[in-house]
Amino acid sequence: MGELVKPGRVAELMATYGIRPRKGLGQHFLVDGNVLRRQLEAASPHGEITVLEVGPGLGALTEELLARARRVVAVEADEALCRALEDTLGRHPHLVLVRGDALRTPLGRLFGPEERVIMVSNLPYNIATPFIFKALLEVPRLELLVVIVQRELADRYCANPGDPDYGAVSAKLQHLCEVKRLALVPPSVFLPPPRVESALVKITPRSPHPSPEDISIIFQFIDRAFSHRRKTLANNLAGWEGHSRETVISALERMGKDPMCRAEQLSPGELHVLFRLLSGERWEN
């Protein structure tokens, strides 16, 4: 592993550039070569691939990605960190440093329509979930995401029906992707250490990928289905797209499901079947 993952070098750069990690931006810098190696092994970046990295920080992951991938597009909101990155890694011709808020950055403009892209990031905790969905919707050929996120979020991403953490986020993400937690990441591998555990997660988009317009409609359905956890699906979905409670019950019975079941009892696949039954033949595939 390179120099930028070493605790001493990280502390030196923080002092040189007057960097004080900002809790509001979820800034915790990775200082463990073993965790970094595991993340790189899971992502396997290579010369045919462009990598999207969000929140590169002081560049520990960026440095390794540049040694492997065709191009690295790194989005960083903190100007002090941008200056440090320019000084340490700016000489690399394949680094594209994008200054700004990742959630407001038009990702589609950063990549060509046929450019193969993977996302490898230690995601700032405060933007992790919305940015994952943004990337899935906006990056034309996003083939893989290997990210470190707060363990609580990873538990939601990977949860199964009936689990306490299973909800709308679980159903949405698993509808679009296969999700697997690879490892727990302790606070001690970051500087400064966060107060929570993290997890390394591998997210593989399914193929074929629905259009953004279709995803928007399906997500509205899922949000409505989980809108009141104590209510049955029939009650939550009554009025959605003009459907009555009785119509929803009839669809559930056609699926062989308890008409009084709740959303958290159905898998993402079963929720999609229900959606198709209530939406017509347009959604058959």
FIBABA-990963 format. One record per residue (C-alpha): residue number from 0; residue in three letters; y negated, x negated, z. Coordinates in pm, 1 decimal, decimal comma, always signed. Each point is the difference from the previous one (the first is absolute). Layout:
<rs>
[NUM; 'ALA'; [Y; X; Z]]
...
</rs>
This chain:
<rs>
[0; 'MET'; [+0,0; +0,0; +0,0]]
[1; 'GLY'; [-359,0; -108,5; -60,2]]
[2; 'GLU'; [-274,0; -108,3; +238,7]]
[3; 'LEU'; [-170,5; +339,0; +27,8]]
[4; 'VAL'; [+278,1; +154,3; +209,3]]
[5; 'LYS'; [-23,5; -266,7; +271,8]]
[6; 'PRO'; [-172,3; +114,1; +322,7]]
[7; 'GLY'; [-209,6; -315,9; +25,9]]
[8; 'ARG'; [-131,3; +33,5; -355,1]]
[9; 'VAL'; [-73,7; +369,6; +51,2]]
[10; 'ALA'; [-195,7; -76,1; +319,0]]
[11; 'GLU'; [-189,0; -276,2; -179,5]]
[12; 'LEU'; [-102,1; +230,3; -286,0]]
[13; 'MET'; [-106,4; +272,2; +241,8]]
[14; 'ALA'; [-226,9; -248,5; +178,5]]
[15; 'THR'; [-138,4; -148,3; -322,8]]
[16; 'TYR'; [-97,7; +334,6; -150,1]]
[17; 'GLY'; [-94,5; +172,4; +324,5]]
[18; 'ILE'; [+274,1; +257,4; -41,5]]
[19; 'ARG'; [+61,6; +233,9; +289,1]]
[20; 'PRO'; [+281,3; +240,3; -87,4]]
[21; 'ARG'; [-131,8; +354,4; -13,0]]
[22; 'LYS'; [+216,4; +261,0; +166,3]]
[23; 'GLY'; [-155,1; +272,1; -214,7]]
[24; 'LEU'; [+133,9; -172,3; -311,8]]
[25; 'GLY'; [+341,6; -66,3; +150,4]]
[26; 'GLN'; [-37,7; -376,1; -40,1]]
[27; 'HIS'; [+300,6; -193,6; +130,6]]
[28; 'PHE'; [+92,9; -320,9; -182,9]]
[29; 'LEU'; [+366,0; -89,0; -55,6]]
[30; 'VAL'; [+90,3; -339,6; +150,6]]
[31; 'ASP'; [+378,7; -0,7; -28,8]]
[32; 'GLY'; [+176,4; -166,4; -292,3]]
[33; 'ASN'; [+330,9; +180,7; +62,5]]
[34; 'VAL'; [-155,9; +345,6; -31,8]]
[35; 'LEU'; [-191,3; -111,5; -307,7]]
[36; 'ARG'; [+320,2; -135,7; -155,2]]
[37; 'ARG'; [+183,5; +327,8; +66,3]]
[38; 'GLN'; [-279,4; +196,0; -167,3]]
[39; 'LEU'; [+3,2; -225,6; -305,4]]
[40; 'GLU'; [+378,8; +22,8; -28,3]]
[41; 'ALA'; [-17,9; +379,5; +3,9]]
[42; 'ALA'; [-272,4; +9,8; -265,6]]
[43; 'SER'; [+132,3; -283,9; -222,1]]
[44; 'PRO'; [-327,3; -49,8; -191,6]]
[45; 'HIS'; [+38,3; -204,0; -318,8]]
[46; 'GLY'; [-179,2; -101,6; -316,7]]
[47; 'GLU'; [+38,9; +337,1; -173,4]]
[48; 'ILE'; [-162,9; +189,8; +284,7]]
[49; 'THR'; [-354,8; +71,8; +113,1]]
[50; 'VAL'; [-42,1; +45,7; +374,8]]
[51; 'LEU'; [-246,4; +231,8; +171,3]]
[52; 'GLU'; [-89,9; -117,6; +349,0]]
[53; 'VAL'; [-222,2; +202,9; +230,5]]
[54; 'GLY'; [-164,9; -166,4; +296,9]]
[55; 'PRO'; [+89,4; -361,4; -85,5]]
[56; 'GLY'; [-182,7; -123,5; +310,2]]
[57; 'LEU'; [+0,9; -379,4; +3,3]]
[58; 'GLY'; [+252,5; -26,0; -280,5]]
[59; 'ALA'; [+336,7; -88,1; +158,8]]
[60; 'LEU'; [+186,7; +247,4; -220,4]]
[61; 'THR'; [-238,6; -45,8; -292,6]]
[62; 'GLU'; [+72,1; -372,4; -15,5]]
[63; 'GLU'; [+373,6; +61,2; -37,6]]
[64; 'LEU'; [-44,3; +280,9; -251,9]]
[65; 'LEU'; [-216,9; -221,3; -221,1]]
[66; 'ALA'; [+279,3; -256,5; -10,6]]
[67; 'ARG'; [+243,5; +260,0; -132,6]]
[68; 'ALA'; [-166,7; +287,1; -187,9]]
[69; 'ARG'; [-178,2; +20,0; -334,9]]
[70; 'ARG'; [-316,9; +138,9; +157,6]]
[71; 'VAL'; [-114,9; +107,5; +346,0]]
[72; 'VAL'; [-262,8; +270,8; +45,0]]
[73; 'ALA'; [-123,5; -16,5; +359,6]]
[74; 'VAL'; [-231,7; +269,2; +140,4]]
[75; 'GLU'; [-202,2; -101,0; +306,3]]
[76; 'ALA'; [-280,2; +191,9; +172,6]]
[77; 'ASP'; [-121,8; -271,8; +238,9]]
[78; 'GLU'; [-257,5; -231,5; -160,9]]
[79; 'ALA'; [+67,7; -287,3; +241,6]]
[80; 'LEU'; [+368,0; +8,2; -91,4]]
[81; 'CYS'; [-91,3; +10,9; -369,1]]
[82; 'ARG'; [-202,6; -319,7; +41,3]]
[83; 'ALA'; [+290,3; -169,2; +176,6]]
[84; 'LEU'; [+242,5; +110,5; -271,9]]
[85; 'GLU'; [-229,0; -128,7; -273,3]]
[86; 'ASP'; [-20,3; -340,2; +167,8]]
[87; 'THR'; [+372,5; -34,3; +72,4]]
[88; 'LEU'; [+159,8; +175,1; -298,8]]
[89; 'GLY'; [-280,0; +60,6; -249,1]]
[90; 'ARG'; [+113,4; -290,8; -216,4]]
[91; 'HIS'; [+309,3; +193,5; -106,6]]
[92; 'PRO'; [-62,5; +145,3; -347,7]]
[93; 'HIS'; [+239,5; +288,6; +60,2]]
[94; 'LEU'; [-178,6; +138,4; +306,9]]
[95; 'VAL'; [-222,2; +304,9; -47,7]]
[96; 'LEU'; [-196,2; +65,0; +319,9]]
[97; 'VAL'; [-139,5; +352,6; +17,5]]
[98; 'ARG'; [-268,6; +53,0; +262,7]]
[99; 'GLY'; [-16,6; +347,3; +148,4]]
[100; 'ASP'; [+166,2; +288,4; +178,4]]
[101; 'ALA'; [+354,7; +33,3; -130,6]]
[102; 'LEU'; [-6,5; +378,2; +36,0]]
[103; 'ARG'; [-306,8; +18,0; -225,5]]
[104; 'THR'; [+117,0; -253,6; -257,1]]
[105; 'PRO'; [+108,6; +157,2; -333,2]]
[106; 'LEU'; [+339,5; -168,2; -21,2]]
[107; 'GLY'; [+76,6; +121,7; -351,2]]
[108; 'ARG'; [-276,0; -222,9; -137,1]]
[109; 'LEU'; [+153,2; -314,7; +146,5]]
[110; 'PHE'; [+324,3; +9,5; -198,3]]
[111; 'GLY'; [+104,1; +51,4; -360,3]]
[112; 'PRO'; [+204,8; +312,2; -87,4]]
[113; 'GLU'; [+315,4; -206,9; -59,4]]
[114; 'GLU'; [-60,7; -263,2; +268,4]]
[115; 'ARG'; [+290,3; -21,7; +244,6]]
[116; 'VAL'; [-136,3; +12,4; +354,2]]
[117; 'ILE'; [+140,3; -29,7; +349,9]]
[118; 'MET'; [-195,9; +39,1; +321,0]]
[119; 'VAL'; [+60,4; -255,2; +276,2]]
[120; 'SER'; [-232,5; +34,8; +297,3]]
[121; 'ASN'; [-45,1; -17,7; +372,1]]
[122; 'LEU'; [-184,2; +328,8; -8,3]]
[123; 'PRO'; [-290,4; +68,5; +234,8]]
[124; 'TYR'; [+134,6; +266,6; +233,1]]
[125; 'ASN'; [-294,3; +234,7; -44,0]]
[126; 'ILE'; [+48,4; +42,5; -376,5]]
[127; 'ALA'; [+374,2; -55,1; -47,2]]
[128; 'THR'; [+121,6; +352,2; -74,7]]
[129; 'PRO'; [-287,7; +122,2; -219,2]]
[130; 'PHE'; [+0,1; -325,8; -194,2]]
[131; 'ILE'; [+374,1; +9,5; -68,7]]
[132; 'PHE'; [-40,0; +345,2; -154,7]]
[133; 'LYS'; [-311,2; -111,3; -188,2]]
[134; 'ALA'; [+188,7; -293,4; -150,7]]
[135; 'LEU'; [+294,4; +220,4; -97,9]]
[136; 'LEU'; [-236,9; +238,5; -178,2]]
[137; 'GLU'; [-237,2; -247,6; -166,1]]
[138; 'VAL'; [+189,8; -316,2; -96,4]]
[139; 'PRO'; [+160,6; +65,9; -342,5]]
[140; 'ARG'; [+322,8; -201,1; +46,0]]
[141; 'LEU'; [+47,1; -52,4; +370,8]]
[142; 'GLU'; [+362,5; -105,5; +39,1]]
[143; 'LEU'; [+28,1; -95,6; +366,6]]
[144; 'LEU'; [-190,5; -10,8; +328,9]]
[145; 'VAL'; [+94,4; -243,8; +278,7]]
[146; 'VAL'; [-239,5; +50,8; +287,1]]
[147; 'ILE'; [-41,9; -68,9; +368,6]]
[148; 'VAL'; [-134,6; +304,5; +183,6]]
[149; 'GLN'; [-20,0; +127,2; +355,0]]
[150; 'ARG'; [+347,2; +92,9; +124,4]]
[151; 'GLU'; [-111,6; +356,1; +72,6]]
[152; 'LEU'; [-87,5; +42,5; -368,4]]
[153; 'ALA'; [+325,6; -158,2; -114,6]]
[154; 'ASP'; [+190,9; +245,0; +219,6]]
[155; 'ARG'; [-174,5; +288,7; -177,1]]
[156; 'TYR'; [+61,5; -144,1; -344,5]]
[157; 'CYS'; [+374,2; -39,2; +62,5]]
[158; 'ALA'; [+66,7; +308,0; +216,1]]
[159; 'ASN'; [+276,5; +246,4; -85,9]]
[160; 'PRO'; [+0,4; +379,6; +42,6]]
[161; 'GLY'; [+30,2; +87,7; +366,3]]
[162; 'ASP'; [-153,2; -327,3; +120,2]]
[163; 'PRO'; [-311,4; +36,5; +218,5]]
[164; 'ASP'; [-196,0; -217,4; -245,7]]
[165; 'TYR'; [+102,1; +198,6; -309,2]]
[166; 'GLY'; [-293,7; +187,4; -150,5]]
[167; 'ALA'; [-218,8; +44,2; -305,1]]
[168; 'VAL'; [-56,8; -375,5; -45,1]]
[169; 'SER'; [+376,8; -63,2; +7,5]]
[170; 'ALA'; [+70,4; +274,5; -252,6]]
[171; 'LYS'; [-279,0; -106,4; -237,2]]
[172; 'LEU'; [+86,9; -368,4; -1,5]]
[173; 'GLN'; [+375,0; +57,3; -28,0]]
[174; 'HIS'; [-58,6; +249,1; -280,8]]
[175; 'LEU'; [-160,8; -279,0; -203,6]]
[176; 'CYS'; [+191,0; -304,5; +129,2]]
[177; 'GLU'; [+299,7; -145,8; +171,5]]
[178; 'VAL'; [-115,1; -137,2; +335,8]]
[179; 'LYS'; [+175,9; -258,6; +215,8]]
[180; 'ARG'; [-104,7; -176,8; +317,2]]
[181; 'LEU'; [+106,0; -364,3; -29,0]]
[182; 'ALA'; [-103,1; -146,0; +335,2]]
[183; 'LEU'; [-207,9; +45,8; +311,8]]
[184; 'VAL'; [-295,7; -236,9; +30,7]]
[185; 'PRO'; [-115,8; -90,9; +353,3]]
[186; 'PRO'; [-368,7; -31,2; +95,3]]
[187; 'SER'; [+43,7; -372,5; +69,3]]
[188; 'VAL'; [+13,1; -90,8; -372,1]]
[189; 'PHE'; [-365,0; +101,3; -48,3]]
[190; 'LEU'; [-327,2; -156,1; +109,1]]
[191; 'PRO'; [-139,3; +180,5; +190,8]]
[192; 'PRO'; [+315,2; +191,1; +99,2]]
[193; 'PRO'; [-31,3; +378,6; -37,8]]
[194; 'ARG'; [+95,6; +228,2; +285,5]]
[195; 'VAL'; [+276,3; +163,1; -201,1]]
[196; 'GLU'; [+315,9; -104,4; -181,6]]
[197; 'SER'; [+1,5; -14,6; -377,4]]
[198; 'ALA'; [+274,7; +40,1; -258,7]]
[199; 'LEU'; [+80,6; -141,0; -341,7]]
[200; 'VAL'; [+64,7; +284,7; -243,8]]
[201; 'LYS'; [+130,3; +4,3; -357,2]]
[202; 'ILE'; [-113,6; +294,1; -214,5]]
[203; 'THR'; [+149,9; +46,8; -347,5]]
[204; 'PRO'; [-160,3; +266,9; -224,2]]
[205; 'ARG'; [+246,1; +236,6; -162,8]]
[206; 'SER'; [+24,8; +35,2; -377,0]]
[207; 'PRO'; [-117,7; +198,6; -185,4]]
[208; 'HIS'; [-325,7; +18,4; +190,5]]
[209; 'PRO'; [-175,4; +341,0; +6,3]]
[210; 'SER'; [-352,5; +21,3; -134,5]]
[211; 'PRO'; [-287,5; -14,5; +252,3]]
[212; 'GLU'; [-74,3; +366,7; -72,8]]
[213; 'ASP'; [+357,7; +105,3; +75,1]]
[214; 'ILE'; [+8,3; -215,7; +313,4]]
[215; 'SER'; [-319,5; +165,1; +123,7]]
[216; 'ILE'; [+154,2; +346,8; -26,9]]
[217; 'ILE'; [+326,3; -104,4; +166,2]]
[218; 'PHE'; [-191,4; -167,8; +282,2]]
[219; 'GLN'; [-201,9; +316,5; +57,7]]
[220; 'PHE'; [+330,1; +186,6; +33,2]]
[221; 'ILE'; [+135,8; -254,3; +249,3]]
[222; 'ASP'; [-319,6; +9,2; +207,0]]
[223; 'ARG'; [+21,3; +378,6; +11,7]]
[224; 'ALA'; [+368,9; -11,4; +95,8]]
[225; 'PHE'; [-72,8; -228,6; +299,2]]
[226; 'SER'; [-335,0; +154,6; +91,9]]
[227; 'HIS'; [+127,4; +159,3; +324,3]]
[228; 'ARG'; [+309,5; -174,0; +132,2]]
[229; 'ARG'; [+98,7; +283,0; +232,8]]
[230; 'LYS'; [-7,4; +255,9; -278,6]]
[231; 'THR'; [+277,9; +68,9; -247,9]]
[232; 'LEU'; [-28,1; -106,8; -361,9]]
[233; 'ALA'; [-23,3; +363,6; -102,4]]
[234; 'ASN'; [-305,1; +51,1; +221,2]]
[235; 'ASN'; [-168,5; -326,2; -101,7]]
[236; 'LEU'; [+49,3; +63,1; -371,5]]
[237; 'ALA'; [-91,7; +368,8; +2,8]]
[238; 'GLY'; [-303,6; +32,0; -225,0]]
[239; 'TRP'; [+56,2; -334,3; -175,9]]
[240; 'GLU'; [-51,3; +58,0; -373,3]]
[241; 'GLY'; [+20,2; +372,5; +68,9]]
[242; 'HIS'; [+351,9; -7,3; +146,9]]
[243; 'SER'; [+92,0; +238,5; +277,2]]
[244; 'ARG'; [+204,7; -85,2; +306,1]]
[245; 'GLU'; [+288,0; +198,0; -150,2]]
[246; 'THR'; [-11,8; -206,9; -322,1]]
[247; 'VAL'; [+32,6; -321,2; +198,2]]
[248; 'ILE'; [+289,1; +141,3; +204,1]]
[249; 'SER'; [+175,8; +101,7; -323,0]]
[250; 'ALA'; [-39,2; -351,0; -142,2]]
[251; 'LEU'; [+138,3; -156,7; +318,9]]
[252; 'GLU'; [+299,1; +233,5; -10,9]]
[253; 'ARG'; [+65,8; -101,5; -361,1]]
[254; 'MET'; [+12,3; -359,3; +125,2]]
[255; 'GLY'; [+245,5; +93,5; +273,9]]
[256; 'LYS'; [-256,3; -72,6; +270,3]]
[257; 'ASP'; [-79,7; +188,1; +318,1]]
[258; 'PRO'; [-293,3; +227,4; -90,9]]
[259; 'MET'; [-151,6; -77,2; +341,6]]
[260; 'CYS'; [+10,4; -378,3; -45,6]]
[261; 'ARG'; [-299,9; -227,9; +43,1]]
[262; 'ALA'; [-128,3; -264,0; -240,5]]
[263; 'GLU'; [+126,8; -289,6; +212,2]]
[264; 'GLN'; [+357,1; +124,2; -50,4]]
[265; 'LEU'; [-10,1; -53,1; -377,7]]
[266; 'SER'; [+30,1; -332,9; -177,3]]
[267; 'PRO'; [-262,6; -103,5; -257,8]]
[268; 'GLY'; [+249,9; +90,4; -271,2]]
[269; 'GLU'; [+58,8; +346,0; +147,8]]
[270; 'LEU'; [-373,9; +57,6; +33,2]]
[271; 'HIS'; [-34,3; -86,1; -367,8]]
[272; 'VAL'; [+273,3; +248,5; -90,9]]
[273; 'LEU'; [-185,5; +268,1; +195,0]]
[274; 'PHE'; [-321,8; -97,3; -173,8]]
[275; 'ARG'; [+168,2; +35,5; -340,4]]
[276; 'LEU'; [+144,1; +339,4; +88,4]]
[277; 'LEU'; [-344,5; +125,2; +100,8]]
[278; 'SER'; [-183,8; -165,4; -289,2]]
[279; 'GLY'; [+209,1; +79,3; -308,0]]
[280; 'GLU'; [+178,5; -193,0; -271,6]]
[281; 'ARG'; [-289,8; -241,4; -61,1]]
[282; 'TRP'; [+126,3; -201,9; +297,3]]
[283; 'GLU'; [+366,4; -9,9; -92,9]]
[284; 'ASN'; [+4,6; -380,4; -57,9]]
</rs>
